Amino acid sequence: MRHPNEPKHNIGRYSGIDPNSAISNARIGDFTIIGPYVYIDENSIIWHFVNIYGKEKNPVNIGKNTQIGSYTQIKPGVNIGNNCRLQDHLSIPEGITIEDYVFVAPCVTFTNDKYPSTIKAIENSWNLERTVVKSYSMIGARTVIGPGITIGDKAIVGMGSVVRKDVPNETVVFGNPARVIGKIHDERFMHKYSELLGV
């Protein structure tokens, strides 16, 4: 039983939470740093060796019952919804929005600038292109998501894909560059994604 004065979140060994952040009944793993202006809602789990940091005008928001896997970095301005499962070794830069019930497999990389350079980074003159991952979608392991992409509701991205353009709702894509190979309600996919179709 929890002691009445015990905090409503569990913090792992050698982890820290910046005083400008707010954690609501969440679990924080070992060696994880929650920097400033990070807001994590109840029953979420941030696993080990995770780095999350926001800015006052560009905070990070993580919803309820969401899990973030180990060795993941999340930068300012990222918004992650409720009931998501984000696996380990992810890179999520500024300008990424992940809606509810999204599954992201290990080693997925999001990008937010088509033409990055050190000079742009130093001068803060880079061109942020925002990416949105819509609800109930799934992204396979080692996928690279290009900047300015929208991945539609209930869309599936096969492992190892390079996504260079928007993925329509309920569409299955795969390859480099990712190409449409079907819809989730096609006969060959229905048994794999029946939970998305409500059958």
Secondary structure, 3 states (H helix, E strand, C coil): CCCCCCCCCEECCCCEECCCCEECCCEECCCCEECCCEEECCCCEECCCCEECCECCECEEECCCCEECCCCEECCCCEECCCCEECCCCEECCCEEECCCCEECCCCEECCCCCCCHHHHHHCCCCCCCEEECCCCEECCCCEECCCCEECCCCEECCCCEECCCECCCEEEECCCCEEEEECCCHHHHCCCHHHHCC
